Amino acid sequence: MKTKNLPDAAPWYEIYRIPRVKGLTGLSRSSIYRLEALGLFPGRVKLSGSAVGWRSDEIHAWIASRPPANPGKGAK
């Protein structure tokens, strides 16, 4: 019996809406849009008329690329 060569599964990701992106990144809506316009944040995916979202894999990659927080900085 021959086995078929199946193609690799397509990458899996979710689409996150703005409340989830804000919660994960700690950024405000305006900061997200500003960073996106500067090319410093993942681009939006158009879902319908005015609905947009962001790919979960791109958001998590962006978060992982950020330098670690320094909780002691600025503390008195």
ZIRA-V657817 format. One record per helix or strand. SS is the DSSP state (h for helix, s for strand). FROM is the first residue (numbers start at 1). TO is the last residue. If there is no record, write none. Layout:
ss->SS from->FROM to->TO
ss->SS from->FROM to->TO
This chain:
ss->s from->15 to->16
ss->h from->18 to->25
ss->h from->29 to->37
ss->s from->45 to->46
ss->s from->52 to->55
ss->h from->56 to->65
